[in-house]
């Protein structure tokens, strides 16, 4: 699927100043995903070298694939000067006039904006007759400007006078990149990489609208609803790889604001204004204020200054233009409506509220009808319909995607880029064709030793029995939630509708080995506002019945929801997982009304796990050899800021799972919240202690080998994460059972990258044109020093498949490239929630589920989050859990179960 950006800003940090001696100063660092912005510096610990490259894998059949990379040649000068620039607007004034001097100082301190800044540097380029790569803020690179001492220039830009102070702060030694390719240093020199990025972005930033490393054109857009547009564009970045310098290029789609009047937007937003309204309700004002806060706007009643990007919306006023008053130049009180009638023309809608614009410390109000959204602004928050529309725009098959990439390559016109030419860089015209291998799928094992080899990453449960059927389901209940007040007729209707569905669930489950002995469970119908009381009622009644027969209690609560609303889901999971200690399974009422075999079979997969069963295990030669020589625990570790079910809070949540048996059907799990400023899992020692104790309690020993799959780590965080987290695993191990430490192989999985593949031979692809599952690439496009490869283990349900980048940071188990690639591929086939191979290994997928469930439970307890995807706090943070809050615990009854399925 094409990259879709619908939330959060993406701006590149300015590189650090390079030392006068050249050195390795600079910003940068790449990579995907991760737990935060790195605001907290980790404690200093002994540095661990990353695992060396063990050589290329040889397993599987050979393939050739296209990759969205272009070859580059670099004949750069050995040294490139780095300059710091300071730009400010000059306000002409009498130096003896104190008041005028204050105004001039305020004008000089005001931020210019990127467009004006870039235009100013373009003027300076023409004046000096030099080519200058510029990042839009403080950094300029040039071969040599002949400036050794700080120098000041006055530039004419858009009828303004701009003062530019430029000083030499050192140089970038491009020969450091040669050392990297020659493998005399093991990290990409960040100063060189930052310089190359700025060179690459300077020209397109002048002609396209850019967001971080991505560039968009208003000429290619699709109108969405409520003032949003989907713009097509491209991402590009220079990547030094084992084959040499390359340019990564990918198609992008993101949302922008439509340049429309705020009055028109108010009419388009639900519950804000209707066509004949002349006033706005408090609710409408609050909705509009929430939508447009922070958006830059311009005025239509007078011309804007050339180069101006407008002013930001602070809020929508509580009072209409007729009631908002201010002091005019004569000191008289005048309303906004009267002022506009006197100065411009009478307002058409004087009884509508006004727009307060920046600066915040001045009460500047503009009538709604004269305010227009400034063009070329990215839109960060979209409603569900807009998200669906933009995903449709982005979701394209590989042939369409690579055709777009070729078109974007022509649009970028690198061969005419004077900045690339100045620094000796050229880009090839066609994407690279690289060797790959198709790995064989593992053999899946079901009950009665039945063996199945998946076909194209798929299988089904027809004529198959779960490897470990769960306990017989007899003591269970159903809670039906209604949108309206519940009465006797609704209860009878719900029970009548449930009958056929439960009968189908029993028949399908029995065929797969899960026995449901009670097909007439307790049914309770409640309003969705009574979730807690309804679940407690089901649990208490079923518990009482179970104990009469000497059984522990309620085994499962099936919750039937009227809609996908997340607020009741949060309450359900908090009650079942934290308060009641009884697993719950949610489903929508529409599936009860119109049941189908596939849906019921998928529901059975989850229920079997929650009843203690295991759906499938596997046989794979490399994994079997490892298990034969070691007591192995496979761990999945996730650090996540984002949530599908609630708004983003100020906290990250870390989760760890570990296998409790060699069949990979039983897991221990733990989660904890932590500040989002940490890049590493701060409390990994506590998490690991919980998981190790569960293993010890079951087997009276600990594993002597750990294979850890860690999600959400950027390249720049590798050494920090490895140093700290491996140390915490060892400490936790010794706390549970002092003695010899385990051997650890620590592997990072990255999904937030932009590398995509397409088979050269159509026979090696699926119907959509994606490579078939099992594709492995470890040659040509990896880092020369690292033990890494790309693995596409799944079939995309739509669009273009995204492979996972697999980087081994530590390998004490001594796995070969073939062994790790085959084991990683095999573990993508044992996710118990589906009968498909998945894009990441099951333990990592499970750790993400545990993290999400922890966030959902805490939200259910403390009321965090809203259903419209916005935070209930004023500025997007957590509402009632501003500090890190780990008070919401999992019930002991669900410990070491797959409650999170």
Secondary structure, DSSP 8 states (H G I E B T S, - for coil): --EEE-SS----------BTTBTT------B---S----S-----------B-------SEEEEEEEEEEEEEE---SEEEEEEEEEEEE----TT-HHHHHHHHHHHHS---HHHHHHHHHHHHHHHT---EE-SSSEEEES--S--S-EEEEEEETTEEEEEEEEEEEEEETHHHHHHHTTSSSS--HHHHHHHHHHHHHHHHHHSEEETTEEEEEEEEEE-STTEEEEEEEEEEEEEETTEEEEEEEEEEEEEE---BHHHHHHHSTTT--TT-SS--HHHHHHHHHHHTT-EEEESSS---TT---EEEEEEEEEETTT-EEE-TTS-EEEHHHHHHHHT---S-TTSEEEEES-TTS-EEEEGGGEEE-SS-B-----HHHHHHHHHHH---HHHHHHHHHHHHHHHTGGG-HHHHHTTEEEEEEEEEEEEEE----EEE-GGG-EEE-BTTB---TT---TB----B-SEEEEEEESS---HHHHHHHHHHHHHHHHHHHHHHHHTT--B--SS-EEEEEEGGGHHHHHHHHHHHHHHHHHHTT--S--EEEEEESS--HHHHHHHHIIIIIII---EEEEEHHHHHT--HHHHHHHHHHHHHHTT-B--EEE-HHHHHHHHHS-EEEEEEEEE---SSS---SEEEEEEEEESSTTS--EEEEEEEEETT-SS-TTHHHHHHHHHHHHHHHHSS--SEEEEEEES-BGGGHHHHHHHHHHHHHHHHHHHS-SS--EEEEEEEE-S----EEESSGGGB-TTS-B-TTEEE-SSSS-TTBEEEEEE-S--SSS----EEEEEEEETT---HHHHHHHHHHGGG--TT-SB--SS-HHHHHHHHHHHHHHHHHHHHHT---TTS--SSTTSS-SS--S--------GGGTTS-TT-
